[in-house]
């Protein structure tokens, strides 16, 4: 890595850390670029050289979360509903402080939308048979429906002190899947 890249990476990380720190105290929409740059000890020029806006900054960490999730998916043999739920919540647990900040600021949709986009790509390869039988529109709609539920459940779970483990969540989602199946018979 050359000197310029190392400095840019350092600046990006400082800006991200500053934004996340401020988000623990203030609402995202109330945070100014000036406040971020002052906290990060970087210039506005440095901010705009690396990012277009505050959401762009959050994308750094969102991309890490999605990469972790995709790695888990790649290594998973079972892509059943409950197993995918387990992988999602395992990912959320690994990044709990960040996810909590997103939820507190009503920004968790940024992460869920990105995860959804990526899982569609994975399913097109790993669950090709579903696309062959039901078509892309139905599979995408089903995943969209599921991810909407995941987003709500994640918000509730991450903000609750009485924690359910990811293994317990997997069992719950197995029962949820069974209930959904039974209710449409």
C-alpha positions, 0 to 999 in steps of 0.5 A: 500500500502506498503512502497516499492510500494509507493516509486516505484509509486512515482518514476514512476510518477516523471520519467513520469513528467520529460519526459513529461516536457522535451518533451515540449522542445525537440524531444522524440528521442533526449531525453536520459535516463540520462536526464530524471533521472537527471530531475526526481532526480532518479537514472538510476537504479531506471529508469530501475527497473521500465521501459524498455525504454522511451515508457514504461514511456509514457505507464503510461499516455496512460493507464490512457487515455485508461481507461478514454475512456473505462469507457466512452464507458462502460457508453454509450448506443449509440455506433453509429459512431458519438457517438464514435467520441464524446467519443474519442474527449471528452477523448482527451479534458480531456487529451489535454496537454498530447495528444498535446505532443504525436502529437508534437512528432509523437507518437499519434499512441501509444495511437490510437493503444492501444485504437483500441486494446481495442475497438475491445474487447468492440465491440466483446461484445457490437456489437456482431451482427456486428461480426455475420453478417460481421465477425471479419475481416470486422469489424476489418478492418472498425474500423482500417480504422475509427481509422486511420481517427480519428488519423489524425483528432485528430492531426489536432484538437489538434494542432489547436487554433480555437477549435471545441467543442466535441459536434460540432465534434459529429455533424460533424461525423454524417454528415461524416457518412451520406456522406460516406453512400450516396457516396457508393449508 
